[in-house]
Amino acid sequence: MVSEPMLDHFSRSELACPTTDQVRLAVGFGEALERLRVELDEPVYLNSACRSPTHYAEAADRDSSLQPHRGRRS
């Protein structure tokens, strides 16, 4: 499935949180990102433009379950 562009050079899927699919960008971030892309005249690859609070909570749960020794002393 191809995601339709939100900005001239970036699709919604590049900007959305991978956990919730929400796009929550700081005011002016999208415009600044577009300006950077145009000035560079090269592709800009995004890997984490937006992370929701839900994403961070789920990541924390995963991390703590993988490291049960955290916070304990032997």
N, C-alpha and C positions, 0 to 999 in steps of 0.2 A: 504494500500500500504506500503510495506516495503522499506525503503531507503537503498541503498547500502552503505557500509562503506567507509568513506574517510580516516579514520585512523583505526588502528587495533581494537580499542575498542569504537569508536564513529562513528555514522552514519552522513551522510550529513544533515539529518533533525535535528539532535541535534545541529549542528554547524551553521546552516543557520539562517538568519534573518527571523522572522516570518512574516514580512510585505512584503519583496521583494524576499525572498528565496535565496538571495545572501550569499555567504560565503566569508567574508573578515576578515582574522585573521592577527594579527601582526606577523611579521617574527619570527619564532621560537616558537610561541605559541602552535601550534599543537604538535610539538615534545615534548615540556615541559609537555603538558597535558598528552600525552601518557606515558612519564616517570613517572609522578605522579601516574597515574592509575596502572602501573606495580609495582611501589614501594609499593603502598598501598595494592595491591592484593585484592581490594574491588571495587565494582561498584562506579563510580563517576557520579552523576546526574547533568546535565547541564540545566539551565533554561534561560540563556542569554549569550551564547558564542559570538554572533555577533548581533549588532544592526546597521542598516544602517541610514544615515542621514534622509532618507525618513521616517523611523520608528519613529525617534525622532520628526520630524515635525508633523506627524499625531498624535502622542501621545500628543504633546503640544496643537494641535487644539482641541482634545477631552477634555483635562483637562480644557482648558479655557472655553469651552462651558458648562462644568458641573459646573463651579464656576464663574458665571457672576459677582459676587460681588468683585472679586479679583481686587485690586488696587483702589477700591472705599471706601470712608469713609461715614459712616452714619451720 
